[in-house]
Amino acid sequence: MRDPSRIATQTAGDAVRRLAQTFRGAGIDTPELDARILVAHALAISRAALLASPERELSQSDLASIA
């Protein structure tokens, strides 16, 4: 398991972009959508809230949930 304190992601938007890039590299058909769904779930917010506030700063707990 990755150490969340070593992840450079600072905002929810960064997390979505980073995860989508990983998914794209793995050949997933809908990387952006899947990344938004998973990050929103990990942060316990709606996808609409995620889209409305991509600048939301992530806590260490948030980073651990996403990792």
N, C-alpha and C positions, 0 to 999 in steps of 0.2 A: 504494500500500500504506500502511496506517495505521502510525503510529509507536507501537510497543508501550509506550513509556515514558509516553505520554499517555493510556493507557487507565486508567480509575479502578478497574477490577476488582482486588480484592485476594485473594479466595478462590475456590475452585473452584465453590462454590455461587453466588457472585455471577456468575461467568462463565456458568454454566448459565442463570440467570435472565435475564441480559442477552441472551444468544444466543436463548433461547426467545422473548423479547419481539420481537426482530428478525424471527425466523421467523414469529411470529404476525402481525406487521404485513405480512409478505410473502404471507400467505394459505396458508402451509404447513399441511397437515392435522394433523400430529403434532409441534408445535413443541417441547414439553418432551422427548419421547423423542429427537427428532433432535438437540437441543442436548446431552442427556446423552451420546449416542453419540459425537458429535464432540468434546466436551470430554474425555471419557475417552480417546479415541484420541489426541488432541493431547498429553495428559499421560502417555500410555503406561501407563495403569492400567485395571483392569476397571471396568465400570459399577457393580458391587457396591462396589468400593473408593471410587468417587466418591460413591455414595449414603451410605456409612458415614462419610465424612470430608468433608462439604461445607465445613467450616471450614478445610480445607487452604489455607495461604497460597501464593500463586503467585509464582514468581520472574519476573524479566524475561524469561528464556528461555521459561518457561511461557506468559507473556503473548504473546510473539512467535509461539509455536506456535499459539495460539488465534486470534490476529489473522489 
